[in-house]
Amino acid sequence: MISPTFARASAKVSGDSDTIVKGMNGAVNKVYRADTVKLQFSHFRHEWEGLVSFDMSQISSGAGAEIAGILGFAMLRLLDVKIDYRDGLVDFQFDPDRFR
């Protein structure tokens, strides 16, 4: 999922009245879809179509930092996640041969 502000920087964003996003504090009022978003983080790059988008300002204010997006299980299952507890680092590795 991605914030509409960040999605609009690289993709066309349109309203999606059919999708319902719910969290611990209830449902999101306005849900959008970003047509094609290029995600890049760590060693991973991928174009994602139809990415769900909604206002994340309440999440950001609770975290004390700007939250631009959330990686869900659909994304994380594609990656090997390596956590270095001693140095406080996280690394993501993608092996495309694993999914052929």
Backbone as a ProteinNet text record, in pm:
[ID]
protein_1_A
[PRIMARY]
MISPTFARASAKVSGDSDTIVKGMNGAVNKVYRADTVKLQFSHFRHEWEGLVSFDMSQISSGAGAEIAGILGFAMLRLLDVKIDYRDGLVDFQFDPDRFR
[TERTIARY]
84.4	0	89.2	36.1	116.1	28.8	92.2	25.1	-9.5	-128.1	-162.9	-65.8	-10.3	85.9	207.8	260.7	378.1	341.3	223.5	180	165.5	110.5	89.1	219.8	329.5	458.8	506.4	456.8	505.6	396.9	272.5	167.2	35.3	-55.7	-192	-269.4	-339	-414	-561.5	-646.3	-790.3	-864	-984.5	-1064.6	-1106.1	-1120.7	-1162.9	-1269	-1394.3	-1502.9	-1534.8	-1476.6	-1503.6	-1413.8	-1300	-1204.7	-1229.7	-1229.6	-1246.2	-1117.3	-1061.5	-941.5	-981	-957.3	-990.6	-865.9	-861.4	-751.9	-806.4	-718.2	-760.3	-851.2	-838.3	-919.9	-1041.3	-1071.3	-1188.2	-1150.6	-1247.6	-1228.4	-1175.2	-1102.7	-1050.7	-1162.9	-1177.3	-1284.4	-1267.6	-1151.7	-1127.9	-1012.3	-1040	-937.7	-913.8	-788	-748.7	-670.1	-645.2	-558.4	-457.1	-332.8	-226.5	-203.9	-210.7	-206.5	-75.6	39.4	167.8	268.8	318.4	415.3	543.5	656	786.4	840.2	842	893.6	1042.2	1119.1	1261.8	1305	1359.4	1419.3	1519.9	1620.9	1729.4	1780.3	1786.8	1834	1717.8	1601.9	1479.9	1416.6	1378.3	1301.4	1189.3	1071	956.9	849.3	784.4	667.3	543.8	462.3	341.7	222.1	124.9	4.6	-112.6	-193.2	-313.6	-286.3	-180.5	-143.6	-249.1	-291.9	-391.1	-326.3	-400.9	-349.6	-453.9	-408.3	-497.8	-415.8	-483.5	-418.2	-356.7	-226.9	-155.5	-111.8	-176.3	-134.1	-151	-255.1	-272	-165.3	-128.5	-20.7	109.9	133.3	255.4	263.9	154.7	158.6	182.1	127.7	150.8	293.5	355.8	493.4	596.4	555.2	648.4	738.9	701.1	777.1	680	717.2	632.2	633	516.3	502.1	450.5	532.6	496.5	427.3	446.8	385.6	403.7	334.9	339.1	363.8	463.2	489.8	405	324	240.7	301.5	229.7	278.9	294.9	213	226.9	363.9	417.9	551.1	658.7	641.6	745.3	769.1	668.2	687.7	779.7	800.4	891.4	1038.3	1062	1195.7	1248.2	1379.8	1446.1	1482.3	1431.2	1456.5	1565.4	1671.9	1782.7	1792.2	1784.2	1787.4	1917.9	1992.4	2116.6	2084.1	2056.3	2014.5	2125.3	2250	2361	2378.2	2369.5	2389.4	2257.5	2144.1	2014.9	1984.1	2024.6	2005.8	1910.5	1840.7	1753.9	1793.9	1805	1840.2	1737.2	1700.9	1605.2	1675.4	1662.3	1719.7	1608.2	1612.6	1514.3	1585.5	1537.2	1593.8	1487.2	1497.4	1393	1385.5	1495	1493.4	1406.3	1387.9	1305.7	1158.9	1115.3	972.2	944.5	1035	1011.2	950.5
-116.4	0	123	230	351.7	474.1	577.7	705.3	768.7	828	893.2	1004.2	1074.1	1180.3	1124.8	1014.1	954.3	883.4	824.6	756.1	855.9	973.7	1074.4	1127.2	1110.4	1157.5	1077.6	954.5	871.8	794.1	806	724.2	800	750.8	803.5	736.6	817.6	768.1	798.5	697.6	717	652.7	701.5	650.6	506	432.1	292.7	271	280.2	264.9	118.7	24.9	-117.4	-180.6	-120.5	-177.4	-118.6	-206.2	-164.4	-196.6	-96.4	-114.1	-90.3	-192.2	-181.4	-203.2	-135.3	-150.9	-160.7	-149.1	-159.5	-44.5	70.6	187.4	203.9	103.8	112.4	113.6	153.3	151.7	285.7	279.5	399.3	460.9	594.3	662.3	659.1	699.8	708.5	618.2	525.9	434.3	465.8	461.5	490.6	372.2	376.6	279.2	356.2	315.2	371.8	275.1	324.7	232.4	154.8	218.1	147.5	223.4	157.7	218.5	137	206.5	139.7	143	26.8	16	-15.5	52.7	25	44.9	-59.2	-49.4	-163.2	-141.5	-237.8	-280.1	-408.6	-458.9	-496.5	-447	-492.8	-380.6	-412.1	-320.3	-399.9	-339.4	-409.4	-308.6	-331.2	-250.4	-320.5	-245.1	-299.8	-228	-302.1	-242.6	-253.1	-147	-147.3	-143.9	-76.7	-69	9.2	-44	21.9	143.3	252.5	377.5	442.7	494.3	567.8	663.3	759.5	860.9	795.1	812	750.7	853.7	970.8	1078.2	1040.4	964.6	923.9	823.8	735.1	639.6	716.3	815	895.1	973.2	1033.8	1113.2	1023.7	902.6	808.3	756.9	745	694.8	804.8	930.2	1041.4	1060	998.4	1010.2	991.6	1043	1028.8	883.5	821.5	685	694.5	650.4	659.2	533.1	423.2	299.1	187.9	78.2	-37.8	-160.6	-239.3	-365.1	-474.1	-540.6	-647.8	-784.1	-887.8	-1023.5	-1059.5	-1002.4	-1030.8	-988.4	-879.6	-833.6	-908.6	-922.3	-983	-1129.9	-1199.1	-1340.6	-1359.2	-1254	-1260.1	-1244.5	-1206.3	-1167.9	-1256.6	-1269.3	-1324.5	-1205	-1203.4	-1092.4	-1134.2	-1056.2	-1083.8	-968.9	-1003.2	-902.8	-916.4	-806.8	-800.6	-728	-805.7	-747.7	-665.7	-710.4	-641.9	-499.8	-484.2	-352.2	-280.5	-345.6	-282.5	-260.9	-355.9	-343	-450.2	-417	-512.4	-513.4	-631.9	-644.5	-734.2	-698.7	-776.4	-830	-958.3	-1019.6	-1082	-1060	-1117.2	-1211.1	-1334.5	-1432.6	-1465.9	-1407.3	-1430.6	-1576.2	-1651.2	-1791.5	-1875.9	-1830.6	-1903.4	-1908.6	-1814.3	-1803.9	-1836.2	-1903.1	-1940.2	-2075.3
0	0	0	-55.7	-70.3	-41.9	6.1	28.9	-105	-120.8	-247.6	-286.3	-188.2	-216.9	-289.7	-242.3	-305.3	-434.4	-440.4	-562.6	-677.2	-648.4	-753.4	-812.3	-740.5	-790.3	-911.1	-926.5	-1036.8	-1110	-1066.8	-1127.9	-1130.3	-1212.1	-1214.6	-1101.9	-1023.2	-908.1	-929.8	-908.8	-924.5	-806.6	-780.9	-671.1	-693.2	-583.9	-588.9	-480.8	-519.8	-423	-392.4	-466.8	-445.7	-340	-312.8	-216.7	-79.1	21.6	160.7	235.1	301.4	382.4	527.1	611	753.2	836.2	948.8	1043.6	1184	1280.5	1420.7	1460.6	1394.8	1428.5	1338.5	1255.6	1168.6	1021.7	939.1	793.4	743.1	632.6	566.9	483.5	488.7	415.9	265.3	216.5	72.7	33.6	-58.1	-107.8	-255	-295.3	-432.5	-488.8	-619.6	-686.6	-770.2	-760.9	-844.1	-958.7	-1082.7	-1197.1	-1207.1	-1213.2	-1218	-1132.8	-1029.8	-939.1	-945.5	-957.6	-956	-813.8	-749.9	-614.2	-619.3	-535.4	-526.2	-382.3	-324.5	-193	-179.3	-99.9	-83.4	-220.7	-249.6	-379.2	-469.2	-443.3	-509.5	-591	-714.5	-800.4	-864	-864.7	-922.9	-961.8	-1074.8	-1112.1	-1059.9	-989.3	-928.4	-988.1	-1036.8	-1096.4	-1000.7	-996.9	-914.4	-766.2	-726.9	-586	-508.3	-395	-309.3	-244.9	-239.8	-187.5	-97.3	15	104.7	191.3	253.1	335.3	458.4	475.3	587.4	691	692.1	782.4	929.8	964.2	1104.4	1145.8	1054.9	1083.4	1101.1	1013.4	1020.5	1151	1193	1315.9	1437.2	1434.2	1544.1	1547.2	1430.3	1422	1443.2	1426.8	1441.3	1320.6	1208	1082.8	967.1	850.7	731.8	685.2	679.2	629.5	485.8	390.6	248.5	199.9	269.6	225.2	325.8	299.6	386.6	299.9	336.9	267.1	331.8	252.4	304.2	276.4	314.1	295.7	148.2	59.7	-83.5	-134	-81.1	-119.6	-42.8	87.5	169.7	136.8	87	54	-66.9	-144.7	-258.6	-216.9	-93.5	-49.1	62.9	67.3	184.6	271.3	393.4	484.1	582.2	588.6	679	779.3	906.9	1013.6	1090.6	1096.6	1173.3	1303.4	1409	1536.1	1601.2	1585.1	1650.3	1597.2	1462.9	1402.9	1372	1394.1	1369.8	1222.8	1137.2	993.1	939.9	832.9	764	617.1	559.8	418.6	351.3	227.8	149.9	26.1	-0.2	-119	-200.7	-331.2	-422.4	-517.7	-527.9	-618.7	-723.5	-844.2	-946.3	-992.1	-982	-1022.9	-930	-809.1	-711.2	-751.9	-835.7	-871.3	-1016.8	-1084.3	-1224.7	-1235.2
[MASK]
++++++++++++++++++++++++++++++++++++++++++++++++++++++++++++++++++++++++++++++++++++++++++++++++++++

